[in-house]
């Protein structure tokens, strides 16, 4: 079976829906449930900071983390949005 290929731009365009789908079910749940989603979003944000040209996409991911109680900074700090 052939997997459909997704271009990087299409992936980043779909991130808002992905973040919503990951965050909404765990809002208000305990750390044990939120933790893996927070870790996923940290990794996704780090990738977005390196590979995505949309500041809005990075902000959506960071907002999802904050809604789950994560206030940590995510790098790389030398990416395209380091000089805000």
N, C-alpha and C positions, 0 to 999 in steps of 0.2 A: 504494500500500500504506500502510495506517495504522500508524504507530509507536505502540506502547503507551506511555502516559504514566506516568512514575514520579513520585510525590509526593516532596517533599524528605525527609520522614520515612522513607519506604521506602528512599531512597538511602542515608541515613546508617545505617539499620539493616543494610544490606548491606555496609558498609565493611570489616568484619572479614574477610569472605571475599575482597573485592577486594584488600586489603592482602596477605593470605596468598598469593593468586594472583600478585601482582606480585613479592613478596619471595622466596619459596622458590626459584624457578628461578635467581636470581642470587646467592644467598648463596655466599660463597667465590670468586666470580668476580672478575676484575680490574675496576679502576675504570672502564674504558671501557664495560663491560657494566652495572655497578651505577649509574654516574652518571646516566643518564636516569631510572632508577627512583627514585633519591634526589630528583632534581629534581621528578618527578611527586608524590612523597610530601610534599615541602616545600610545593608549591602546594596539595595537597589538605588538608594540615594548616592552612595559613593560611585556607583557605575554611572548614574546620570550626571554627576558633577564632572566626570571624565569624558563621557561620550555623547551627551545630549546638549544641543545648542539652545534649548528652551529653559530659561530661568523659571518660567511658570511650572514646568514639569518638576523641577527640583523643589519648588515651594510646595507643590501638592504632596509630594512624598514626605517632606519635612512636617507639613501640617498633619498628615496621618500619624506620624510618630508622636507628635505633641498631643494629639487627641488621646493617645494611649498612655500618656504620662512620661514619655521619653524626652528629656530636655538636653541630652548630650549633643555635642557638636560632631558632625560627620565630615570627614575629609574627602578627597584631598584638598588641602587648603591652598594649593597652587593651581587649581583648575581654572576654567574660564570665568567663574563667578567669584573668584577670590577677592577681587578689587571692586566690591560693591559700592 
